[in-house]
Amino acid sequence: MPIMNISIIPIGTKDTSLSKYIAEVEKILLKEKDIKTQITAMGTIVEAEDVDRLFEIAKKMHNLLFSIGIKRVLTKIEIDDRRDKKISIKSKIKSVKEKLRGAQK
């Protein structure tokens, strides 16, 4: 499954806090039934069945801020689309943690 890290930043708001805007964007993900997500301090990780689905979700998230009156939106997307084996959010984290266990000795 491809995995996307997405960060959406509204520009030109009157407030330095962006959490209320991010919460609005995250509500889109709550309505999607066929994905897995993980919110991080710097963005959201989304796991979907294919890349087209990730782009569809990214477009919805990006456009939502315009629909609530934001005039400029910066969206950053990273996609990990591995075709040689199946990956997931959990499998990527597990792999790193396993390697860290050996480093702690």
Sequence and secondary structure as in RCSB ss.txt:
>XXXX:A:sequence
MPIMNISIIPIGTKDTSLSKYIAEVEKILLKEKDIKTQITAMGTIVEAEDVDRLFEIAKKMHNLLFSIGIKRVLT
KIEIDDRRDKKISIKSKIKSVKEKLRGAQK
>XXXX:A:secstr
  EEEEEEEEES SSS  HHHHHHHHHHHHH SS EEEEETTEEEEE SSHHHHHHHHHHHHHHHHHTT SEEEE
EEEEE   SS   HHHHHHHHHHHHHHHT 
